[in-house]
Amino acid sequence: MQSFAVRAAIHIAAIFGIYLSLAMLIPAFADLYYGNSDWRVFALSAFFTGGLSLAVALATQGRPPVVSSRFAFLLVNLLWFTTAAAGTIPFLASPMNMELSDAVFESVSAVTTTGSTVLVGLDAMAPGILLWRSILQWMGGLGVIALGLFILPFLNVGGVSYFKIESTDIEDRPFERLSTFTISLMVIYCLLTLACGIAYAAAGMDGFDALNHALTTISTAGFSTHDDSFGHFQGNLAILWVSIVFMFIGGLPFSILILLTVRGRLDALRDPQIRAFAGYTASFAILMTIYLRLTSDVPFFEALTHATFNFVSLVTTTGFSTHDYAAWGPFAVALAFIATFPGGCSGSTTGGIKAYRFIILFELMANGLRKLVYPNSVQPVRYGDRPVDEDMQRAVVLFIASFFVLWGLSILLLASTGLDLITAMTGSLTALTNVGPGLGDFIGPKGSFADVPDFAKWVLSLAMLFGRLEILAVLVIFTPVFWRR
């Protein structure tokens, strides 16, 4: 890769850093409003981040690069690294005296919308820090949508955009101009966040909680303002159902939401991944509800609410919880472990393997079995009623193979730090799928990653970035051919 392309990517990332420094002023004003002296932390962090970013931007000015897949790979990785690095600064500068590994872990968990945390005592924490965590997750959620809709399909490493599935004809696209589509995406994302916040407030949350949880619900991210997460509100079933609805919406493809709300295209809901996502989410919730009713004396509607909430949260990789579902019994633990894998739809804010990949994978398996019976037959792979090209098939198989290889490697690295097998296995899995809580003695839905060894936190931070960027977009920059001129 030419040096001027690397220079241009750094220049763009530095400009983005300036915008991130402006975002730090929002929690500064929040601390000022609540009379907390931590506003100085965010003011100084904004000044430092903005000044450094401006200096780098001025130093890297040059000719614009030729747009290519290699430049896009580099830029995507740099932008996420920049966001995570900028997000770390207020944590390091805060009076909490966080170590570097903790600050990086918290920031990476936020921007990748994973929701794992090393912080305890959230109920008494300064409002600015709590809001900064939520803002990072909200921005990360918007970035995830853009990644799934625009970047990954362009790079041929996975991702299903409306343009790729529906048609290449301009008449069938949501909008003729990409800028119009992007503006519509941002407006809908903001309106959904506003609607979620208003619904939370109407259901009984105070204003600050409603704001923070709206930011982290639409982004299916999972940070809360309370150590007990939504266990703090478990007696208010209305709040839980508000969260269920908006977490599920966050798991839907935003291109479909745009078609539905702006163009009134009800036929867009026929996307096969939506049916698959709704099907397995409902199945998890129903199975858990039946199990709770059979093994406890919890009333039916309460069992349905808590089962649905916790498993919608797991499937959408949000990470909120109302109970320690590991205490519900072995069946609940096994079901929660399985629910960590699938994720939501492509072009949503969720992580995980994604519904469309399972659809294509099962179609490949069915075709392979049919070919055993009819070896000379032609068996096209289809996504709904549309054929899937070989590039997409290759990307799906490559992603799933890479996912399990990285998962195995992460388990070994975590186990080498002394973590038990369950913690190592579910901790690495929840990082790669961006779910948040794992299973085990201290990283479960009611615990935190505070007691995880420092080396393990670095491994998990890297795994979260791999998972958020769909693995292949990160792996490719470690190959020698990527840097070859």
C-alpha positions in Angstrom: 0.0 0.0 0.0 1.3 3.4 -0.9 2.4 5.7 1.9 0.2 8.6 0.7 -2.9 6.3 1.2 -1.9 5.6 4.8 -1.3 9.3 5.3 -4.8 10.1 3.9 -6.4 7.5 6.2 -4.7 9.0 9.2 -5.8 12.4 8.1 -9.5 11.3 7.9 -9.2 9.6 11.3 -7.8 12.8 12.8 -10.6 14.9 11.5 -13.0 12.3 13.0 -11.1 12.7 16.3 -12.0 16.4 16.3 -15.7 15.6 16.2 -15.2 13.1 19.1 -13.6 15.9 21.1 -16.8 18.0 20.6 -18.9 15.1 21.9 -16.9 15.2 25.2 -18.5 18.5 25.9 -21.9 16.9 26.3 -21.0 15.0 29.6 -19.1 18.1 30.7 -22.3 20.1 30.5 -24.1 17.3 32.3 -21.7 17.4 35.2 -22.0 21.2 35.3 -25.8 20.9 35.4 -25.6 18.4 38.3 -22.9 20.4 40.1 -20.2 17.8 39.8 -16.6 18.9 39.5 -15.8 16.2 37.0 -16.8 18.6 34.2 -13.2 19.7 34.2 -12.2 16.1 33.3 -14.3 16.2 30.1 -13.3 19.8 29.3 -9.6 19.0 29.5 -10.1 15.7 27.6 -11.9 17.6 24.8 -9.1 20.2 24.6 -6.4 17.5 24.6 -8.2 15.2 22.0 -9.2 18.1 19.8 -5.7 19.7 19.9 -3.9 16.4 19.1 -6.4 15.5 16.4 -6.0 19.0 14.8 -2.2 18.7 14.9 -2.3 15.3 13.2 -4.8 16.5 10.6 -2.7 19.5 9.7 0.5 17.3 9.5 -1.1 14.7 7.3 -2.7 16.9 4.6 -2.0 15.7 1.1 -3.5 14.5 -2.1 -6.7 12.5 -1.8 -6.3 8.7 -2.1 -7.7 6.5 -4.8 -10.7 4.8 -3.3 -10.1 1.1 -3.2 -11.0 -1.9 -1.0 -7.5 -1.8 0.7 -7.9 1.9 1.5 -11.4 1.2 2.9 -10.1 -1.7 5.1 -7.4 0.5 6.5 -9.7 3.5 7.1 -12.4 1.4 8.8 -9.9 0.0 11.3 -8.3 3.4 11.9 -11.7 5.0 12.6 -12.7 2.4 15.1 -9.2 2.5 16.7 -9.5 6.3 16.9 -12.9 6.2 18.5 -11.8 3.6 21.1 -8.6 5.6 21.9 -10.5 8.9 22.2 -13.1 7.2 24.4 -10.3 6.0 26.8 -9.1 9.5 27.6 -11.9 10.7 30.0 -11.7 7.3 31.8 -8.0 7.8 32.4 -8.4 11.4 33.4 -11.3 10.8 35.8 -10.8 10.6 39.6 -11.6 6.9 39.4 -7.9 6.2 38.9 -8.5 3.5 36.3 -5.6 1.5 35.0 -4.8 1.6 31.3 -6.2 -1.9 30.7 -9.4 -1.0 32.4 -9.9 2.3 30.6 -9.2 0.7 27.2 -11.5 -2.3 28.0 -14.4 0.0 29.0 -14.0 2.3 26.0 -13.7 -0.6 23.5 -16.7 -2.3 25.1 -18.6 0.9 24.7 -17.8 1.7 21.1 -18.2 -1.9 19.9 -21.6 -1.9 21.7 -20.6 -5.0 23.7 -21.7 -3.8 27.1 -19.1 -5.7 29.3 -17.9 -3.4 32.0 -15.1 -3.3 34.6 -16.8 -0.5 36.6 -18.7 -1.1 39.9 -20.7 1.3 42.0 -22.5 2.8 39.0 -25.5 3.9 41.1 -23.2 6.5 42.9 -21.0 7.4 39.9 -20.7 10.9 38.4 -23.4 11.6 35.8 -20.8 12.7 33.2 -19.0 9.4 33.2 -22.3 7.5 32.9 -23.4 9.7 30.1 -20.1 9.4 28.3 -20.4 5.6 28.3 -23.9 5.8 26.9 -22.8 8.3 24.2 -20.0 6.1 23.1 -22.4 3.2 22.7 -24.9 5.3 20.8 -22.2 6.5 18.4 -20.9 2.9 18.1 -24.4 1.7 17.2 -24.7 4.2 14.4 -21.3 3.2 13.2 -22.3 -0.5 13.2 -25.2 0.2 11.0 -23.1 2.1 8.5 -20.6 -0.8 8.6 -23.2 -3.4 7.8 -25.1 -1.4 5.2 -22.4 0.4 3.2 -18.9 -0.9 4.0 -19.0 -4.6 4.4 -21.0 -5.3 1.2 -18.6 -3.1 -0.7 -15.6 -5.0 0.6 -17.1 -8.4 -0.1 -16.5 -9.8 3.4 -20.1 -10.2 4.4 -23.0 -7.9 5.2 -26.3 -7.8 3.3 -27.4 -4.3 2.2 -30.8 -3.6 0.7 -29.0 -2.7 -2.5 -27.3 -6.1 -2.7 -30.4 -8.2 -1.9 -33.2 -6.5 -3.8 -31.9 -5.4 -7.2 -29.4 -3.4 -9.0 -32.1 -1.3 -10.6 -32.3 2.2 -9.4 -36.1 2.1 -9.3 -36.0 -0.6 -6.6 -33.5 1.3 -4.3 -34.8 3.2 -1.3 -33.4 6.5 -2.7 -31.6 7.5 -5.8 -28.9 9.4 -3.9 -26.8 7.8 -1.2 -26.7 11.1 0.8 -30.5 11.0 1.0 -30.4 7.5 2.3 -27.8 8.4 4.9 -29.7 11.4 6.2 -32.9 9.2 6.5 -30.9 6.6 8.4 -29.6 9.2 10.9 -33.0 10.8 11.3 -34.7 7.5 12.0 -31.9 6.4 14.4 -32.3 9.7 16.4 -36.2 9.5 16.3 -36.1 6.0 17.6 -33.8 7.0 20.4 -36.1 9.9 21.3 -39.2 7.7 21.2 -37.4 5.1 23.4 -36.4 7.8 26.0 -40.0 9.2 26.1 -41.4 5.7 26.5 -39.0 4.9 29.3 -39.9 8.1 31.1 -43.7 7.5 30.6 -43.2 4.0 32.1 -41.6 5.4 35.2 -37.9 6.0 34.7 -36.4 9.4 35.8 -35.1 11.6 33.1 -31.4 10.8 33.4 -32.0 7.1 33.5 -34.4 7.3 30.5 -31.8 9.3 28.5 -29.0 6.9 29.2 -31.0 3.7 28.6 -32.5 5.0 25.4 -29.0 5.6 24.1 -27.9 2.1 25.0 -31.1 0.3 24.0 -31.4 1.5 20.4 -27.7 0.8 19.9 -28.3 -2.7 21.5 -25.3 -1.9 23.6 -26.2 -2.7 27.2 -24.5 -0.2 29.5 -26.8 0.8 32.4 -26.6 3.4 35.1 -27.1 0.8 37.8 -25.0 -2.2 38.9 -28.1 -4.4 38.8 -28.8 -3.3 35.2 -32.6 -3.7 34.6 -32.8 -5.6 37.8 -33.2 -2.1 39.3 -36.5 -1.9 37.5 -37.6 -5.5 37.6 -40.8 -4.7 39.5 -41.9 -2.3 36.7 -42.9 -4.7 33.9 -43.9 -1.8 31.7 -40.3 -0.5 31.6 -39.2 -4.1 30.7 -41.6 -4.3 27.8 -40.5 -0.9 26.5 -37.0 -2.2 26.4 -38.0 -5.5 24.7 -39.7 -3.6 21.9 -36.9 -1.2 21.2 -34.2 -3.9 21.6 -36.0 -5.9 19.0 -36.3 -2.9 16.7 -32.5 -2.3 17.1 -32.0 -5.9 15.8 -33.9 -5.2 12.5 -32.1 -4.1 9.3 -32.2 -0.3 9.2 -32.5 -0.2 5.5 -35.8 -2.1 5.9 -36.9 0.4 8.6 -36.2 3.2 6.2 -38.2 1.6 3.4 -41.0 0.9 5.8 -41.2 4.4 7.5 -40.3 6.7 4.6 -41.6 4.8 1.6 -44.3 2.8 3.2 -43.0 -0.4 1.7 -44.6 -3.2 3.7 -43.3 -5.8 1.3 -39.7 -5.0 2.7 -40.7 -7.0 5.8 -40.5 -10.2 3.7 -36.8 -10.2 4.0 -35.9 -13.8 5.0 -33.5 -12.7 7.8 -36.3 -10.8 9.6 -38.4 -14.0 9.7 -35.5 -16.0 10.9 -34.5 -13.4 13.6 -38.1 -13.2 14.9 -38.5 -17.0 14.8 -35.5 -18.0 16.9 -35.9 -15.0 19.3 -39.5 -16.1 20.0 -38.5 -19.7 20.3 -35.9 -18.8 23.0 -38.4 -16.7 24.9 -41.2 -19.3 24.8 -38.9 -22.2 25.8 -37.6 -20.2 28.8 -41.1 -19.1 29.8 -42.3 -22.8 29.8 -39.2 -23.8 31.8 -39.8 -21.1 34.4 -43.4 -22.0 34.8 -42.6 -25.7 35.2 -39.7 -25.2 37.7 -41.0 -22.2 39.8 -44.1 -20.6 41.1 -43.6 -17.4 39.1 -46.9 -16.1 37.7 -47.2 -16.7 33.9 -47.0 -13.0 32.7 -44.1 -12.3 35.0 -42.3 -15.4 33.7 -43.0 -14.4 30.1 -41.8 -10.9 30.7 -38.5 -11.8 32.3 -37.8 -14.7 29.9 -38.6 -12.5 26.9 -36.5 -9.6 28.2 -33.4 -11.6 29.0 -33.4 -13.6 25.8 -34.2 -10.7 23.5 -31.3 -8.9 25.2 -29.0 -11.9 24.5 -30.1 -12.5 20.9 -29.8 -8.8 20.0 -26.5 -8.8 21.8 -27.6 -5.9 24.1 -26.5 -7.4 27.4 -29.2 -6.0 29.7 -30.4 -8.4 32.4 -33.1 -8.5 35.1 -31.9 -11.6 36.9 -28.9 -13.8 37.1 -30.4 -16.3 34.6 -27.5 -18.7 35.4 -29.4 -19.3 38.7 -32.5 -20.5 36.8 -31.0 -23.9 36.3 -28.9 -25.9 33.8 -31.5 -25.6 31.0 -31.5 -21.8 31.3 -27.7 -21.8 31.2 -27.5 -24.0 28.1 -30.2 -21.9 26.4 -28.4 -18.7 27.2 -25.2 -20.1 25.9 -26.8 -21.0 22.5 -28.6 -17.6 22.4 -25.2 -15.9 22.5 -24.4 -17.0 18.9 -27.1 -15.9 16.4 -27.4 -12.2 16.8 -29.8 -10.0 14.8 -30.0 -8.9 11.2 -27.4 -7.5 8.9 -27.5 -3.7 8.9 -28.7 -3.6 12.5 -26.9 -2.5 15.6 -26.5 -6.1 16.8 -23.4 -8.3 16.8 -23.3 -12.1 16.6 -23.1 -14.4 13.6 -26.3 -12.7 12.1 -29.4 -14.3 10.8 -28.6 -14.1 7.1 -25.4 -16.1 7.5 -27.4 -19.0 9.1 -29.9 -18.9 6.2 -27.1 -19.1 3.6 -25.2 -21.7 5.6 -28.2 -24.0 6.0 -29.0 -23.6 2.3 -25.4 -24.6 1.5 -25.8 -27.7 3.8 -29.1 -28.6 2.2 -27.6 -28.3 -1.3 -24.6 -30.4 -0.3 -26.9 -33.2 0.9 -29.0 -33.0 -2.3 -25.8 -33.2 -4.4 -25.0 -36.5 -2.7 -28.2 -37.9 -4.0 -28.1 -36.1 -7.4 -24.4 -35.5 -8.1 -24.8 -34.1 -11.6 -27.6 -31.7 -10.6 -27.2 -27.9 -10.5 -28.2 -26.7 -7.0 -28.2 -22.8 -6.8 -27.9 -21.3 -3.3 -30.8 -19.0 -2.7 -31.6 -16.3 -0.1 -35.4 -16.3 -0.2 -36.2 -16.2 -3.9 -32.9 -14.7 -4.9 -29.7 -16.5 -5.9 -26.7 -15.9 -3.7 -23.5 -15.2 -5.7 -20.3 -17.1 -5.0 -18.6 -14.1 -3.3 -21.3 -14.0 -0.7 -21.1 -17.8 -0.2 -17.4 -17.6 0.2 -17.7 -14.7 2.7 -20.2 -16.6 4.9 -18.1 -19.7 5.1 -14.9 -17.7 5.6 -16.5 -15.7 8.4 -17.8 -18.7 10.3 -14.5 -20.6 10.0 -12.6 -17.6 11.2 -15.1 -17.0 14.0 -14.5 -20.5 15.5 -10.7 -20.4 15.0 -10.5 -17.0 16.8 -12.8 -18.3 19.5 -10.6 -21.3 20.2 -7.5 -19.1 20.2 -9.1 -16.6 22.6 -10.2 -19.5 25.0 -6.6 -20.7 25.1 -5.2 -17.2 25.8 -7.8 -16.5 28.6 -7.2 -19.9 30.1 -3.4 -19.2 30.2 -4.2 -16.3 32.7 -5.7 -18.7 35.2 -9.3 -18.3 34.3 -11.5 -21.3 34.6 -12.8 -23.0 31.4 -16.4 -21.6 31.7 -15.2 -18.1 32.2 -12.6 -18.4 29.4 -15.1 -20.0 27.0 -18.0 -17.6 27.6 -15.9 -14.5 28.1 -14.2 -14.9 24.7 -17.5 -15.8 23.1 -19.4 -12.8 24.5 -16.5 -10.6 23.3 -16.5 -11.9 19.7 -20.3 -11.7 19.5 -20.5 -8.3 21.3 -23.1 -9.6 23.8 -21.7 -8.4 27.1 -22.3 -10.7 30.0 -20.9 -14.2 30.1 -21.3 -17.1 32.4 -19.1 -18.1 35.4 -18.4 -17.0 38.9 -17.9 -13.2 38.2 -18.6 -12.3 34.6 -22.2 -13.4 34.6 -25.2 -11.0 34.1 -24.9 -9.7 37.7 -21.1 -9.5 37.7 -18.4 -7.5 35.9 -15.0 -8.0 34.3 -13.2 -6.0 37.0 -11.5 -9.0 38.5 -10.3 -10.4 35.1 -6.5 -10.3 34.8 -5.0 -7.4 32.8 -3.7 -9.6 30.0 -7.1 -11.1 29.6 -8.7 -7.6 29.4 -6.3 -6.8 26.5 -7.3 -10.1 24.8 -11.0 -9.4 25.3 -10.6 -5.8 24.0 -9.0 -7.1 20.8 -11.7 -9.8 20.5 -14.4 -7.2 20.8 -12.9 -5.2 17.9 -12.6 -8.3 15.8 -16.2 -9.2 16.5 -17.5 -5.7 15.8 -15.7 -5.4 12.5 -17.0 -8.8 11.4 -13.5 -10.4 11.9 -12.4 -10.5 8.3 -12.1 -6.7 8.0 -9.5 -6.8 10.8 -7.8 -10.1 9.8 -7.0 -8.8 6.4 -4.8 -6.0 7.6 -2.5 -8.6 9.3 -1.8 -10.3 6.0 1.5 -9.4 4.2 -0.3 -9.1 0.8 -2.4 -6.2 2.2 0.7 -4.0 2.7 2.4 -5.0 -0.6 2.6 -2.2 -3.2 
